[in-house]
Amino acid sequence: MHESLSIRVTTYALLAIFVFLVAVPLFWMVATALKSNKDLYEDFSYLPTRPTLQHFVRVITREDLLTNIRNSFVVATTTTAVTVVVSAFAAFSIVRYRYWGREWVGRLILFKYLLPTAMLFIPLYTIVVAMGLGNTLKSLMLTYLSFTVPFCTWMLMGYFRSIPPELEEHAMVDGCSKIGALFRILFPLSAPGIVASAIFSFTLAWNEFLLALVFTSDHTTMTIPIKLSMMVVGDQYIWGQLMAGAVLASVPIAILYFLAQRFVVQGLAAGAVKG
């Protein structure tokens, strides 16, 4: 009894510390975005004494931040759609088919995901320039697949292994082809894992910085992480506008995770246990 109580207290204490570490930066970001310049630089206070939306208005009207949010959304959505299709078929092939070297293919996929982007942006840049896609959103859609596809493939491999292959065999006995069993049995049962991989793919593409910095050079093609970094001029940090931009950039991801949190938990749990 005492041991279980102590474990419970320790667990809740660690959770409280974790929530505090996550909540304080979020609170500080929102509070700073709502403060006036006087509250920020003259009469400093932890809470906004005169809440204002002036920083949000400025980043939308002067900085045209909505254009960059739209760019990020288009790139992340397209990348996610292609990633889910490619990763689902790749994971199915590795998990369900028997052929020489499939285990090594799975290991190479994981190894590719673990490679840092800094090692790849030079050859990727050479390919992008050769294809005439420099300073376009298409270059980001193409190159982002280099890290989203390996991650989602590895994640879906673990989820597919959690589903008994006998279910597909029974469907084929009833007249389904291998592809028919894939679409009628495996994919519907794997919906939580597929949705979870799509969400993580979207998040990776939304937050990516290095490749977007290398491949885009003007305001019309910049994604939101690059635009926020460009709002820092020299050693001048316009904290109100920076935090307002950060809040706006966080809203789509927050909404996405709020709507699909159940699928994220199910997908990660199954992939982790059976992978």
N, C-alpha and C positions, 0 to 999 in steps of 0.2 A: 504493500500500500504506500509506504513512504517512498519507495523507489519510483513507483509510477507517478506519484505526486511531484517528486523532484524532476523527473523527466518532463512532465507536463509543464512545470514552471519554467524550466530551461527552454523548452520549445517555444512557449509563448513569449519569453523574454527575447529570444533570438528573432522571432517574427516581428516583435515590436521594434527592435533595432533596425531590421530590414525595412519595415514600413517607414520608419523615421528617415532613414537615409534616402529613400525614394521620394517621400512626400515633401521634404524640405526644399530640394531644388525645384520641384514643380510649383510649390507655393511661392518661392522667391521669384520664379520666372513670371508667374501671373501677376504677383503684387507689383513687381517692377514695371511691367507693361501698363498697369493701371495708374501708376504714379505720375504726377506732373513733374516737369523739370525742376521746379522749386523743391518738391519733396525729395528728388533724387540728389540734387547738387547743393542745396542750401539748407533747408530745414529737414535733415534726414530723419526718417522714421521707418520702422519695420512694416507698418501697414500704411496704405495710401490714405492720407487724411482728406484729400480732395480727388476722389477717383475720376479719371478722365479717359476718353477713348482717342485722344489726339494722336497718340503714337500709332494706333491702328490705322487711323485715317491717313497719316503721313506715309506709312509704308505701302498702303494701297494706292494712293494717288500719286505721290512723288516717285516712289521706288518701283511702282507697277509690279508689286510682288505677286499679284494674282496670275500674271503671265508665267512666272517661274513655277508657281504651284501647279498650273495647268501643264507645263512641260514635264514636271516630275510625275504628275498623274498619268499622262499619256505614255511616258516611257515605262513607268512601273506596271501599268495595266497591260501593255503589249508584251513586255518581258514576262510577266506572270502567266499570261495566256499561253505563250509558246512554251514556257518552262514546264507547265503542268502537263501539256500534251506529250512533249518529248520525254520528260522524266517518268511519266506513268508507263509508257511503252518500254522504255529502257529498263525500268525496275522489273516489269513483268517478264521481260526476256531473261534477265539475269536470275530471277527467282524461280520461274516455272520451267524454263527450257534447260535441257541438259546438253551442253556442248563444251568442247575443249577450251580452257582458258577463261571460263565465265567468272570464276572466283578472282582471277587476276584482274579482270575487267572491273569488278566491284572494288577491289583495292586501289586500282588506278584512279577510279572516280573519286574515292575518298582522298587520295593523295593530291589530286588536282584541286580539290576544294581547300585543302590545307596550305597550298602554295600562296604566299602573300601576293597581293595585287601589284606591289612594287616591282616584282620580278617579271610581270607580264605586260605592263603598259607600253613598253618600248616595242616589242613585237606586235602587239595589238595595234599600236599607233601606225606602224608600217603597213599593216593590212588595211586599216581604215583609209589611209591616204591613197594606197594603191587602188582601192575601190571607189575613190572619189567621194567619200562620205564625211570628209572633215568638216567640223563645225555644224553637224546636223544631229537631230534627235535619233535618226536611224543608226548612227554610229554607236550611240549609247545602248539602244535596243539590242544591237548585235553583240557588243562586247560584254554586256551584263550577263548574257547567257553563259559566259565562261565561268561564272561562280554560282549562279542560281541553279543551273541544270545539275551540276554535281551534287550540290547540297540536297536538293529535292529528290534526286534519284536515290541517294543513300537513305534518306528518310523514308521514302516509299518502299524501298526494299525491306526495311524492318517491318513496315505495316503489312505488306503483302504476305510475309512469312507468318504473320499471326492468323491468317485465314487458311483453314484446312483445304488442301488441294482436292480433297474428296468431293467438295461441293461442286467444283467445276467438272470433275469426272462424272458425277451423277447427271449434270446438265448435258454433257456430251453423250451419255447413254440415252438420254431422252431426245437426242437429235440435234443438239447444238454443236456448232463448230467450235474450234478453240477460240477464235475471235468472238463468236457469239457468247460463249461462256464468260469471256473477259468483260464484255459490255453488260451482260445480263446478271452476272453473279459477282465477279470480283470488284468491278468499279462501284456498283451500288453499296456493297458492304464496306468498301474502302473510302466512302465519302468523307468521314471525319479526317482521315489521314491526308486525303487529297486537298481538302479545304485548309488544313493546317499547313501543308507544304506551300499552298498558294499564298497564304497570309505571310509566311516567312519570306517567300520570294518577293512579294510586294514590298515588304519592309526593307529587305536588303537593297532592292533597286531604288527605293525612295531615299534611303540614307546614304547611298554611295557617294563618295567625294572625289577620290583620286582620279578615276577615269573620266568623270564629268569635268574635272578641272583641266585635264589634258586635252580632251576632245572638243570642248566648246569654248568659244572665245568672245561671244557678244551676248547682250542681254536677251535677245529673242530666243536663244537656244540654251541658256543657263538653266540648270535645275535649282531647286530651292536651297540645298546646302551651299552651292557655290555663290548664289546671290547673297545669302546671309554673311558669308565670309567676306564678300566684296563691300559690304556695308561698313567694315572696319577700315578707316582711312588712316594710314600711318599708325600713330599711337593714340588716335582718338576713337574712343568707344562711345557710341551714342546708345547708351544702355536701354533707354526706353523703347526706341525703335527696334533695336536688336531683339529684345525680349518679346515685343509685339509680333515681330516676324517669326520668332521661335514658337510662339503660341499658335499662330496661324498654320505653321508647318506641322505642328503636332496634332492638330484637330483631325485630319483624315485618318491618320494611323490610330488615334484613340477611338474614333468611331468604328473603324474596322475591327479592332480587337474587342470592343464592347459587344458588337453584334455577333462575333464568331468565337467568343472565348470558350464556349462549350466544345467546339470542334478542335480548338487548339489543344485543350487539356487531353481530350480523348486521343487525338493523333499523336501527341508526344508520348503519352503513357504507353500506347500500344507499340509504337516504334522503338521506344527505349527498352521495353521488356522483352520483345521478341526479336529485336534486331541483332 
